[in-house]
Amino acid sequence: MSFDFDAYVAARTRQVNEALDRFTPAATEPPSTLHEAMRYSLLGGGKRIRPLLCLAAAEAVGADDPADVLPTACALEMVHTFSLVHDDLPALDNDDFRRGQPTLHRKYGEAMAILAGDALHTLAFATIATHQRASRAESLLRTLRLFAGALGTFGMVGGQVDDLYYERRDDVTPEVLRHIHARKTGALLNVSLLSGAILADATEAQEEALRTYGEQIGLAFQIVDDILDVVGDDAKLGKPTGSDAKHDKATYPKLFGLDESRRRADRAVQSSLSALDTFDQRAEPLRCFARFVVNREA
């Protein structure tokens, strides 16, 4: 019987959304405007890729109940949302729409968007600390260290800085481009997998395989993101295309063209699948996700 990836994604997404609702303060709790703004961005749609990867990695290494890692899975979505809220601000990408809705700063103002992003960032760490298996201090501490590293100067924030630095420059090399995206996008995708694996008692060999898978899937994901900004459908993406060209950002299509970019995404996906060769059928969600990344339209 073939694996029903769509049904898997629907079930896990529903599980994540219900947990996000529980972990996030109600809009009626003071300061109500702040909590309303947080929920507007966090619960306003999205593919939930990072929490799904966290849950799938836990399953792949043999977790009895992947729901055990739900707090960390939700924390990943919180920090991803925080990064989008801040990326959309006028000081950075100055975007008006996200997921088909006005961006947070357009609906609530720039000051509230900054504060809501800050609040989601801190809520993420508080949520990890509520982990059901928190008595296993070593695993939880490793997860927190990886999580913080993926967000900081050597991860997402550092990648965003270089992304800004290399706008409108003609000295971008393939190595520079890969380094930017490995931190800006890949770091959080990688920690999504590793955190789920660590909290589910993965072996060193399993962690290493998932690290390789994550690096390759992160590369493919960013390349496809760059391609979609050129040829994607605004309605499916939930935001206007052409933002990268408008800012003259360092992207794969800019450096290699669309055809070579597609080939590079395909190769990265094949490498990610090879990294899972030692896993059994419990890793099938991860294999399906790799194929989804290269074929997605949003």
Stockholm file with secondary structure:
# STOCKHOLM 1.0

chainA/1-298         MSFDFDAYVAARTRQVNEALDRFTPAATEPPSTLHEAMRYSLLGGGKRIRPLLCLAAAEAVGADDPADVLPTACALEMVHTFSLVHDDLPALDNDDFRRGQPTLHRKYGEAMAILAGDALHTLAFATIATHQRASRAESLLRTLRLFAGALGTFGMVGGQVDDLYYERRDDVTPEVLRHIHARKTGALLNVSLLSGAILADATEAQEEALRTYGEQIGLAFQIVDDILDVVGDDAKLGKPTGSDAKHDKATYPKLFGLDESRRRADRAVQSSLSALDTFDQRAEPLRCFARFVVNREA
#=GR chainA/1-298 SS CCCCHHHHHHHHHHHHHHHHHHHSCCTTSSSHHHHHHHHHHHSSCCCCHHHHHHHHHHHHTTCSCGGGGHHHHHHHHHHHHHHHHHHTSTTTTCCSEETTEECHHHHHCHHHHHHHHHHHHHHHHHHHTTCTTTTCHHHHHHHHHHHHHHHSTTTHHHHHHHHHHTTTCSCCCHHHHHHHHIIIIIHHHHHHHHHHHHHTTCCHHHHHHHHHHHHHHHHHHHHHHHHHHHHCCHHHHTSCSCHHHHHTCCCHHHHHCHHHHHHHHHHHHHHHHHTTTTCCGGGHHHHHHHHHHHHCCC
#=GC SS_cons         CCCCHHHHHHHHHHHHHHHHHHHSCCTTSSSHHHHHHHHHHHSSCCCCHHHHHHHHHHHHTTCSCGGGGHHHHHHHHHHHHHHHHHHTSTTTTCCSEETTEECHHHHHCHHHHHHHHHHHHHHHHHHHTTCTTTTCHHHHHHHHHHHHHHHSTTTHHHHHHHHHHTTTCSCCCHHHHHHHHIIIIIHHHHHHHHHHHHHTTCCHHHHHHHHHHHHHHHHHHHHHHHHHHHHCCHHHHTSCSCHHHHHTCCCHHHHHCHHHHHHHHHHHHHHHHHTTTTCCGGGHHHHHHHHHHHHCCC
//
